[in-house]
Amino acid sequence: MCQHQPHCPPAGAPDREAACLIAFHPEQGWGLLCNGVVIFEDNGELLPDGRSVPPRMYRPRRENLGRAA
């Protein structure tokens, strides 16, 4: 699907979110990557084979809790 050089990561790769954005609809909260992955503003994903990837939540490391930046 990807025509970029070098090719973007495929949908099954761990770094699939690094693929190029080819359609973006911020008003609807989603974008389409050139590898066929649909990304959502909550960090969830829909893969080309129909599987969904739940949103990943940021969790601060325990030693950083309560510290000033």
C-alpha positions as CSV (number, residue, x, y, z in Angstrom):
1,M,0.0,0.0,0.0
2,C,2.8,2.4,0.9
3,Q,4.6,4.1,-2.1
4,H,7.1,6.1,0.0
5,Q,10.8,5.5,-0.2
6,P,11.9,4.2,2.2
7,H,8.7,2.2,2.8
8,C,6.7,3.0,5.9
9,P,6.4,0.3,8.6
10,P,3.6,-2.2,7.8
11,A,0.4,-2.4,9.8
12,G,1.7,-5.4,11.8
13,A,5.0,-3.8,12.9
14,P,5.4,-2.4,16.4
15,D,6.2,1.0,15.0
16,R,3.2,1.1,12.7
17,E,2.2,4.6,13.9
18,A,5.4,6.0,12.2
19,A,3.7,5.5,8.8
20,C,2.8,8.6,6.8
21,L,-0.6,10.2,7.4
22,I,-2.6,10.3,4.1
23,A,-6.0,11.5,5.4
24,F,-6.8,13.5,8.5
25,H,-10.2,14.4,10.0
26,P,-9.5,16.1,13.3
27,E,-13.1,17.2,13.5
28,Q,-14.0,13.5,13.7
29,G,-11.0,12.4,15.7
30,W,-9.3,10.1,13.3
31,G,-6.6,9.8,10.6
32,L,-5.6,7.2,8.0
33,L,-2.0,6.1,7.7
34,C,-0.5,4.8,4.4
35,N,-0.2,1.3,5.8
36,G,-4.0,1.1,6.2
37,V,-4.1,1.7,10.0
38,V,-6.8,4.1,11.2
39,I,-5.6,6.1,14.2
40,F,-7.9,7.8,16.7
41,E,-7.3,10.8,18.9
42,D,-7.4,8.7,22.0
43,N,-4.4,6.7,20.7
44,G,-6.6,3.7,19.8
45,E,-6.1,2.0,16.4
46,L,-8.1,0.0,13.9
47,L,-5.9,-2.3,11.8
48,P,-6.6,-3.2,8.2
49,D,-7.6,-6.7,9.1
50,G,-10.4,-5.4,11.4
51,R,-8.6,-5.9,14.7
52,S,-8.7,-3.0,17.1
53,V,-5.9,-1.8,19.4
54,P,-7.1,-0.2,22.6
55,P,-5.9,3.2,23.6
56,R,-2.6,3.3,25.5
57,M,-2.8,5.4,28.6
58,Y,0.2,7.4,29.8
59,R,1.2,6.3,33.3
60,P,3.9,8.3,35.1
61,R,6.7,6.3,36.6
62,R,6.4,5.8,40.3
63,E,9.6,7.7,41.1
64,N,8.3,10.8,39.2
65,L,5.0,11.0,41.2
66,G,4.9,14.0,43.5
67,R,8.1,15.7,42.1
68,A,8.1,19.2,40.7
69,A,9.2,19.5,37.1
